Amino acid sequence: MMRICATVMLAFCFKAMSAQTVPTQPELPTFYYQIFLEEPIDTVKQIYYQQDSTAVKYQLSPDKKAIYLLDYDGERTIKIEYVKAGTPADMTKPHCHVHALEHL
């Protein structure tokens, strides 16, 4: 009888312990870059590396005065095609004009 009680108790404790979740470490903030604009723009059409035309993921800030680069490698010149006041335009920004931003 004592052996059955001990076995049941151990099974219950094991089940209770396995049901508990271990808290995970919070994720480190993702590292992004940003470009400050002199004036707000309407929209961004595309952003890519000037050297090889590889697309760069981006997000226009809510006030439309900055562009967040979501997968920029931190070293290359980028080309930005955008629309301002209904007119298409473009600009080139070397890496020294792209600023680190810890998270969005």
N, CA, C and O atoms as a GROMACS GRO file, in nm:
protein
  416
    1MET      N    1   0.082  -0.119   0.000
    1MET     CA    2   0.000   0.000   0.000
    1MET      C    3   0.087   0.126   0.000
    1MET      O    4   0.062   0.221  -0.075
    2MET      N    5   0.189   0.126   0.085
    2MET     CA    6   0.278   0.240   0.095
    2MET      C    7   0.350   0.264  -0.037
    2MET      O    8   0.372   0.378  -0.077
    3ARG      N    9   0.386   0.156  -0.104
    3ARG     CA   10   0.456   0.164  -0.230
    3ARG      C   11   0.367   0.227  -0.338
    3ARG      O   12   0.415   0.307  -0.419
    4ILE      N   13   0.240   0.193  -0.340
    4ILE     CA   14   0.145   0.249  -0.438
    4ILE      C   15   0.126   0.398  -0.412
    4ILE      O   16   0.124   0.477  -0.507
    5CYS      N   17   0.113   0.436  -0.286
    5CYS     CA   18   0.097   0.579  -0.252
    5CYS      C   19   0.220   0.659  -0.295
    5CYS      O   20   0.207   0.769  -0.348
    6ALA      N   21   0.338   0.604  -0.272
    6ALA     CA   22   0.462   0.673  -0.310
    6ALA      C   23   0.472   0.687  -0.461
    6ALA      O   24   0.514   0.791  -0.512
    7THR      N   25   0.433   0.583  -0.534
    7THR     CA   26   0.437   0.586  -0.679
    7THR      C   27   0.339   0.689  -0.734
    7THR      O   28   0.373   0.766  -0.824
    8VAL      N   29   0.218   0.691  -0.679
    8VAL     CA   30   0.116   0.788  -0.721
    8VAL      C   31   0.163   0.930  -0.690
    8VAL      O   32   0.148   1.021  -0.772
    9MET      N   33   0.220   0.947  -0.572
    9MET     CA   34   0.267   1.081  -0.532
    9MET      C   35   0.380   1.128  -0.624
    9MET      O   36   0.382   1.244  -0.665
   10LEU      N   37   0.475   1.039  -0.656
   10LEU     CA   38   0.583   1.075  -0.747
   10LEU      C   39   0.530   1.109  -0.886
   10LEU      O   40   0.576   1.204  -0.948
   11ALA      N   41   0.435   1.033  -0.935
   11ALA     CA   42   0.375   1.059  -1.066
   11ALA      C   43   0.306   1.195  -1.066
   11ALA      O   44   0.319   1.272  -1.162
   12PHE      N   45   0.233   1.224  -0.959
   12PHE     CA   46   0.165   1.353  -0.949
   12PHE      C   47   0.265   1.469  -0.946
   12PHE      O   48   0.246   1.569  -1.015
   13CYS      N   49   0.372   1.455  -0.867
   13CYS     CA   50   0.475   1.561  -0.859
   13CYS      C   51   0.544   1.581  -0.994
   13CYS      O   52   0.569   1.694  -1.035
   14PHE      N   53   0.576   1.471  -1.062
   14PHE     CA   54   0.641   1.481  -1.192
   14PHE      C   55   0.552   1.554  -1.292
   14PHE      O   56   0.598   1.640  -1.367
   15LYS      N   57   0.423   1.519  -1.291
   15LYS     CA   58   0.329   1.584  -1.384
   15LYS      C   59   0.315   1.732  -1.352
   15LYS      O   60   0.313   1.815  -1.443
   16ALA      N   61   0.306   1.768  -1.225
   16ALA     CA   62   0.294   1.908  -1.185
   16ALA      C   63   0.418   1.988  -1.223
   16ALA      O   64   0.408   2.102  -1.266
   17MET      N   65   0.535   1.927  -1.206
   17MET     CA   66   0.659   1.998  -1.239
   17MET      C   67   0.674   2.015  -1.390
   17MET      O   68   0.723   2.119  -1.436
   18SER      N   69   0.634   1.916  -1.468
   18SER     CA   70   0.648   1.927  -1.613
   18SER      C   71   0.548   2.026  -1.672
   18SER      O   72   0.570   2.077  -1.782
   19ALA      N   73   0.439   2.054  -1.602
   19ALA     CA   74   0.338   2.148  -1.651
   19ALA      C   75   0.383   2.293  -1.633
   19ALA      O   76   0.332   2.383  -1.700
   20GLN      N   77   0.478   2.316  -1.543
   20GLN     CA   78   0.525   2.452  -1.521
   20GLN      C   79   0.612   2.496  -1.638
   20GLN      O   80   0.692   2.419  -1.691
   21THR      N   81   0.594   2.621  -1.678
   21THR     CA   82   0.677   2.673  -1.786
   21THR      C   83   0.792   2.752  -1.728
   21THR      O   84   0.777   2.822  -1.628
   22VAL      N   85   0.902   2.742  -1.792
   22VAL     CA   86   1.020   2.817  -1.751
   22VAL      C   87   1.015   2.952  -1.822
   22VAL      O   88   1.004   2.956  -1.944
   23PRO      N   89   1.023   3.062  -1.748
   23PRO     CA   90   1.019   3.192  -1.816
   23PRO      C   91   1.139   3.208  -1.909
   23PRO      O   92   1.251   3.172  -1.874
   24THR      N   93   1.112   3.261  -2.026
   24THR     CA   94   1.220   3.280  -2.123
   24THR      C   95   1.279   3.419  -2.109
   24THR      O   96   1.215   3.511  -2.058
   25GLN      N   97   1.401   3.432  -2.154
   25GLN     CA   98   1.468   3.562  -2.154
   25GLN      C   99   1.397   3.653  -2.254
   25GLN      O  100   1.360   3.606  -2.362
   26PRO      N  101   1.378   3.780  -2.223
   26PRO     CA  102   1.320   3.870  -2.323
   26PRO      C  103   1.414   3.884  -2.441
   26PRO      O  104   1.536   3.880  -2.426
   27GLU      N  105   1.356   3.899  -2.559
   27GLU     CA  106   1.438   3.914  -2.679
   27GLU      C  107   1.514   4.045  -2.676
   27GLU      O  108   1.463   4.147  -2.630
   28LEU      N  109   1.635   4.040  -2.724
   28LEU     CA  110   1.713   4.163  -2.736
   28LEU      C  111   1.650   4.249  -2.844
   28LEU      O  112   1.596   4.195  -2.940
   29PRO      N  113   1.655   4.380  -2.831
   29PRO     CA  114   1.595   4.464  -2.934
   29PRO      C  115   1.665   4.444  -3.068
   29PRO      O  116   1.787   4.430  -3.075
   30THR      N  117   1.585   4.443  -3.172
   30THR     CA  118   1.639   4.432  -3.307
   30THR      C  119   1.708   4.562  -3.341
   30THR      O  120   1.662   4.670  -3.303
   31PHE      N  121   1.818   4.554  -3.412
   31PHE     CA  122   1.896   4.671  -3.446
   31PHE      C  123   1.856   4.721  -3.585
   31PHE      O  124   1.862   4.646  -3.682
   32TYR      N  125   1.817   4.844  -3.593
   32TYR     CA  126   1.776   4.906  -3.719
   32TYR      C  127   1.863   5.028  -3.748
   32TYR      O  128   1.943   5.070  -3.665
   33TYR      N  129   1.845   5.082  -3.867
   33TYR     CA  130   1.911   5.206  -3.905
   33TYR      C  131   1.804   5.302  -3.955
   33TYR      O  132   1.693   5.261  -3.989
   34GLN      N  133   1.838   5.431  -3.958
   34GLN     CA  134   1.742   5.528  -4.007
   34GLN      C  135   1.812   5.636  -4.087
   34GLN      O  136   1.931   5.663  -4.071
   35ILE      N  137   1.733   5.697  -4.173
   35ILE     CA  138   1.778   5.810  -4.252
   35ILE      C  139   1.686   5.926  -4.219
   35ILE      O  140   1.564   5.914  -4.229
   36PHE      N  141   1.743   6.037  -4.181
   36PHE     CA  142   1.664   6.157  -4.156
   36PHE      C  143   1.642   6.231  -4.287
   36PHE      O  144   1.735   6.243  -4.367
   37LEU      N  145   1.521   6.281  -4.309
   37LEU     CA  146   1.488   6.355  -4.431
   37LEU      C  147   1.476   6.503  -4.397
   37LEU      O  148   1.431   6.539  -4.288
   38GLU      N  149   1.516   6.588  -4.490
   38GLU     CA  150   1.508   6.732  -4.467
   38GLU      C  151   1.363   6.779  -4.458
   38GLU      O  152   1.330   6.867  -4.379
   39GLU      N  153   1.277   6.720  -4.540
   39GLU     CA  154   1.135   6.753  -4.541
   39GLU      C  155   1.055   6.624  -4.553
   39GLU      O  156   1.107   6.524  -4.603
   40PRO      N  157   0.931   6.624  -4.507
   40PRO     CA  158   0.849   6.503  -4.522
   40PRO      C  159   0.830   6.465  -4.668
   40PRO      O  160   0.827   6.552  -4.756
   41ILE      N  161   0.816   6.336  -4.693
   41ILE     CA  162   0.788   6.287  -4.828
   41ILE      C  163   0.651   6.217  -4.825
   41ILE      O  164   0.600   6.184  -4.719
   42ASP      N  165   0.593   6.196  -4.944
   42ASP     CA  166   0.462   6.130  -4.951
   42ASP      C  167   0.476   5.980  -4.927
   42ASP      O  168   0.414   5.925  -4.836
   43THR      N  169   0.555   5.915  -5.009
   43THR     CA  170   0.574   5.770  -5.000
   43THR      C  171   0.713   5.732  -5.050
   43THR      O  172   0.780   5.809  -5.118
   44VAL      N  173   0.753   5.612  -5.012
   44VAL     CA  174   0.877   5.554  -5.064
   44VAL      C  175   0.836   5.449  -5.166
   44VAL      O  176   0.753   5.363  -5.138
   45LYS      N  177   0.894   5.456  -5.284
   45LYS     CA  178   0.865   5.355  -5.387
   45LYS      C  179   0.952   5.232  -5.368
   45LYS      O  180   0.902   5.119  -5.367
   46GLN      N  181   1.082   5.254  -5.352
   46GLN     CA  182   1.173   5.142  -5.324
   46GLN      C  183   1.306   5.194  -5.273
   46GLN      O  184   1.343   5.309  -5.296
   47ILE      N  185   1.377   5.106  -5.202
   47ILE     CA  186   1.511   5.135  -5.153
   47ILE      C  187   1.597   5.014  -5.186
   47ILE      O  188   1.556   4.899  -5.166
   48TYR      N  189   1.717   5.041  -5.238
   48TYR     CA  190   1.806   4.932  -5.274
   48TYR      C  191   1.951   4.978  -5.264
   48TYR      O  192   1.980   5.098  -5.262
   49TYR      N  193   2.042   4.878  -5.257
   49TYR     CA  194   2.184   4.909  -5.255
   49TYR      C  195   2.226   4.957  -5.393
   49TYR      O  196   2.193   4.894  -5.494
   50GLN      N  197   2.298   5.066  -5.397
   50GLN     CA  198   2.341   5.123  -5.525
   50GLN      C  199   2.434   5.027  -5.601
   50GLN      O  200   2.427   5.019  -5.724
   51GLN      N  201   2.517   4.956  -5.530
   51GLN     CA  202   2.618   4.872  -5.594
   51GLN      C  203   2.558   4.754  -5.672
   51GLN      O  204   2.608   4.722  -5.780
   52ASP      N  205   2.455   4.690  -5.619
   52ASP     CA  206   2.403   4.570  -5.684
   52ASP      C  207   2.251   4.563  -5.697
   52ASP      O  208   2.198   4.460  -5.738
   53SER      N  209   2.181   4.669  -5.663
   53SER     CA  210   2.035   4.680  -5.674
   53SER      C  211   1.958   4.581  -5.586
   53SER      O  212   1.841   4.554  -5.613
   54THR      N  213   2.021   4.528  -5.483
   54THR     CA  214   1.951   4.441  -5.388
   54THR      C  215   1.856   4.527  -5.305
   54THR      O  216   1.895   4.631  -5.252
   55ALA      N  217   1.730   4.483  -5.295
   55ALA     CA  218   1.629   4.559  -5.220
   55ALA      C  219   1.661   4.561  -5.071
   55ALA      O  220   1.715   4.465  -5.016
   56VAL      N  221   1.626   4.673  -5.007
   56VAL     CA  222   1.640   4.690  -4.863
   56VAL      C  223   1.500   4.709  -4.807
   56VAL      O  224   1.424   4.791  -4.858
   57LYS      N  225   1.466   4.634  -4.703
   57LYS     CA  226   1.335   4.650  -4.640
   57LYS      C  227   1.335   4.780  -4.561
   57LYS      O  228   1.436   4.818  -4.502
   58TYR      N  229   1.221   4.847  -4.560
   58TYR     CA  230   1.214   4.978  -4.496
   58TYR      C  231   1.076   5.003  -4.438
   58TYR      O  232   0.981   4.928  -4.463
   59GLN      N  233   1.067   5.110  -4.361
   59GLN     CA  234   0.940   5.158  -4.308
   59GLN      C  235   0.951   5.309  -4.298
   59GLN      O  236   1.048   5.360  -4.243
   60LEU      N  237   0.854   5.380  -4.349
   60LEU     CA  238   0.851   5.526  -4.340
   60LEU      C  239   0.796   5.563  -4.202
   60LEU      O  240   0.698   5.505  -4.157
   61SER      N  241   0.860   5.657  -4.136
   61SER     CA  242   0.815   5.697  -4.002
   61SER      C  243   0.676   5.760  -4.010
   61SER      O  244   0.637   5.810  -4.116
   62PRO      N  245   0.601   5.759  -3.902
   62PRO     CA  246   0.466   5.817  -3.903
   62PRO      C  247   0.462   5.964  -3.945
   62PRO      O  248   0.366   6.008  -4.010
   63ASP      N  249   0.566   6.041  -3.909
   63ASP     CA  250   0.568   6.183  -3.949
   63ASP      C  251   0.628   6.204  -4.088
   63ASP      O  252   0.635   6.316  -4.138
   64LYS      N  253   0.671   6.093  -4.151
   64LYS     CA  254   0.727   6.093  -4.286
   64LYS      C  255   0.854   6.176  -4.301
   64LYS      O  256   0.887   6.224  -4.410
   65LYS      N  257   0.927   6.193  -4.188
   65LYS     CA  258   1.052   6.268  -4.188
   65LYS      C  259   1.174   6.179  -4.169
   65LYS      O  260   1.287   6.228  -4.159
   66ALA      N  261   1.152   6.048  -4.164
   66ALA     CA  262   1.262   5.953  -4.149
   66ALA      C  263   1.222   5.822  -4.215
   66ALA      O  264   1.104   5.790  -4.227
   67ILE      N  265   1.322   5.747  -4.256
   67ILE     CA  266   1.301   5.615  -4.312
   67ILE      C  267   1.380   5.517  -4.226
   67ILE      O  268   1.499   5.535  -4.205
   68TYR      N  269   1.312   5.413  -4.177
   68TYR     CA  270   1.378   5.309  -4.100
   68TYR      C  271   1.419   5.198  -4.195
   68TYR      O  272   1.337   5.149  -4.274
   69LEU      N  273   1.544   5.157  -4.189
   69LEU     CA  274   1.595   5.048  -4.272
   69LEU      C  275   1.598   4.923  -4.186
   69LEU      O  276   1.669   4.917  -4.085
   70LEU      N  277   1.521   4.823  -4.226
   70LEU     CA  278   1.499   4.707  -4.141
   70LEU      C  279   1.601   4.595  -4.161
   70LEU      O  280   1.616   4.509  -4.074
   71ASP      N  281   1.672   4.595  -4.273
   71ASP     CA  282   1.773   4.491  -4.295
   71ASP      C  283   1.899   4.546  -4.361
   71ASP      O  284   1.964   4.477  -4.440
   72TYR      N  285   1.933   4.669  -4.329
   72TYR     CA  286   2.052   4.734  -4.384
   72TYR      C  287   2.178   4.672  -4.325
   72TYR      O  288   2.182   4.644  -4.206
   73ASP      N  289   2.281   4.650  -4.408
   73ASP     CA  290   2.403   4.587  -4.359
   73ASP      C  291   2.500   4.683  -4.291
   73ASP      O  292   2.602   4.640  -4.236
   74GLY      N  293   2.471   4.813  -4.295
   74GLY     CA  294   2.552   4.909  -4.222
   74GLY      C  295   2.674   4.962  -4.294
   74GLY      O  296   2.748   5.042  -4.236
   75GLU      N  297   2.698   4.920  -4.417
   75GLU     CA  298   2.823   4.959  -4.483
   75GLU      C  299   2.807   5.015  -4.624
   75GLU      O  300   2.901   5.076  -4.675
   76ARG      N  301   2.695   4.997  -4.688
   76ARG     CA  302   2.687   5.031  -4.830
   76ARG      C  303   2.599   5.152  -4.857
   76ARG      O  304   2.516   5.191  -4.775
   77THR      N  305   2.620   5.212  -4.974
   77THR     CA  306   2.541   5.325  -5.020
   77THR      C  307   2.405   5.274  -5.068
   77THR      O  308   2.396   5.171  -5.134
   78ILE      N  309   2.300   5.349  -5.033
   78ILE     CA  310   2.167   5.308  -5.076
   78ILE      C  311   2.105   5.414  -5.167
   78ILE      O  312   2.139   5.532  -5.161
   79LYS      N  313   2.015   5.368  -5.250
   79LYS     CA  314   1.941   5.455  -5.342
   79LYS      C  315   1.795   5.449  -5.298
   79LYS      O  316   1.742   5.341  -5.274
   80ILE      N  317   1.731   5.564  -5.286
   80ILE     CA  318   1.592   5.573  -5.242
   80ILE      C  319   1.511   5.638  -5.352
   80ILE      O  320   1.541   5.749  -5.396
   81GLU      N  321   1.408   5.569  -5.396
   81GLU     CA  322   1.313   5.626  -5.491
   81GLU      C  323   1.187   5.657  -5.413
   81GLU      O  324   1.134   5.571  -5.343
   82TYR      N  325   1.138   5.781  -5.424
   82TYR     CA  326   1.025   5.824  -5.343
   82TYR      C  327   0.938   5.922  -5.420
   82TYR      O  328   0.971   5.962  -5.532
   83VAL      N  329   0.826   5.959  -5.359
   83VAL     CA  330   0.735   6.058  -5.416
   83VAL      C  331   0.720   6.170  -5.314
   83VAL      O  332   0.692   6.146  -5.197
   84LYS      N  333   0.737   6.294  -5.362
   84LYS     CA  334   0.722   6.411  -5.276
   84LYS      C  335   0.636   6.512  -5.350
   84LYS      O  336   0.668   6.549  -5.463
   85ALA      N  337   0.529   6.556  -5.288
   85ALA     CA  338   0.436   6.652  -5.349
   85ALA      C  339   0.386   6.601  -5.485
   85ALA      O  340   0.368   6.678  -5.578
   86GLY      N  341   0.365   6.470  -5.492
   86GLY     CA  342   0.314   6.409  -5.615
   86GLY      C  343   0.416   6.388  -5.726
   86GLY      O  344   0.381   6.337  -5.832
   87THR      N  345   0.540   6.426  -5.702
   87THR     CA  346   0.644   6.415  -5.804
   87THR      C  347   0.745   6.306  -5.766
   87THR      O  348   0.798   6.309  -5.655
   88PRO      N  349   0.773   6.211  -5.857
   88PRO     CA  350   0.876   6.109  -5.828
   88PRO      C  351   1.014   6.174  -5.819
   88PRO      O  352   1.045   6.267  -5.892
   89ALA      N  353   1.095   6.123  -5.729
   89ALA     CA  354   1.231   6.172  -5.711
   89ALA      C  355   1.316   6.059  -5.656
   89ALA      O  356   1.265   5.952  -5.620
   90ASP      N  357   1.445   6.082  -5.648
   90ASP     CA  358   1.534   5.984  -5.587
   90ASP      C  359   1.649   6.054  -5.518
   90ASP      O  360   1.677   6.171  -5.544
   91MET      N  361   1.713   5.980  -5.430
   91MET     CA  362   1.831   6.031  -5.359
   91MET      C  363   1.923   5.914  -5.330
   91MET      O  364   1.879   5.799  -5.322
   92THR      N  365   2.050   5.945  -5.315
   92THR     CA  366   2.150   5.846  -5.279
   92THR      C  367   2.208   5.885  -5.144
   92THR      O  368   2.240   6.002  -5.121
   93LYS      N  369   2.221   5.787  -5.054
   93LYS     CA  370   2.276   5.813  -4.921
   93LYS      C  371   2.391   5.717  -4.894
   93LYS      O  372   2.371   5.595  -4.891
   94PRO      N  373   2.512   5.771  -4.873
   94PRO     CA  374   2.623   5.684  -4.834
   94PRO      C  375   2.604   5.638  -4.689
   94PRO      O  376   2.523   5.695  -4.616
   95HIS      N  377   2.677   5.536  -4.650
   95HIS     CA  378   2.658   5.479  -4.516
   95HIS      C  379   2.682   5.580  -4.403
   95HIS      O  380   2.629   5.561  -4.294
   96CYS      N  381   2.758   5.685  -4.426
   96CYS     CA  382   2.782   5.783  -4.322
   96CYS      C  383   2.658   5.870  -4.293
   96CYS      O  384   2.655   5.941  -4.193
   97HIS      N  385   2.557   5.864  -4.379
   97HIS     CA  386   2.431   5.937  -4.357
   97HIS      C  387   2.320   5.846  -4.305
   97HIS      O  388   2.205   5.888  -4.292
   98VAL      N  389   2.355   5.723  -4.276
   98VAL     CA  390   2.259   5.627  -4.222
   98VAL      C  391   2.296   5.610  -4.075
   98VAL      O  392   2.409   5.575  -4.041
   99HIS      N  393   2.199   5.634  -3.987
   99HIS     CA  394   2.225   5.640  -3.844
   99HIS      C  395   2.166   5.518  -3.772
   99HIS      O  396   2.058   5.471  -3.806
  100ALA      N  397   2.238   5.469  -3.673
  100ALA     CA  398   2.193   5.355  -3.596
  100ALA      C  399   2.072   5.392  -3.511
  100ALA      O  400   2.065   5.502  -3.454
  101LEU      N  401   1.980   5.300  -3.504
  101LEU     CA  402   1.860   5.316  -3.421
  101LEU      C  403   1.839   5.182  -3.354
  101LEU      O  404   1.828   5.080  -3.421
  102GLU      N  405   1.834   5.181  -3.219
  102GLU     CA  406   1.833   5.054  -3.149
  102GLU      C  407   1.707   4.972  -3.173
  102GLU      O  408   1.717   4.851  -3.195
  103HIS      N  409   1.591   5.031  -3.169
  103HIS     CA  410   1.467   4.958  -3.195
  103HIS      C  411   1.357   5.054  -3.235
  103HIS      O  412   1.368   5.175  -3.215
  104LEU      N  413   1.252   4.999  -3.290
  104LEU     CA  414   1.136   5.081  -3.328
  104LEU      C  415   1.034   5.080  -3.219
  104LEU      O  416   0.929   5.144  -3.232
   0.00000   0.00000   0.00000
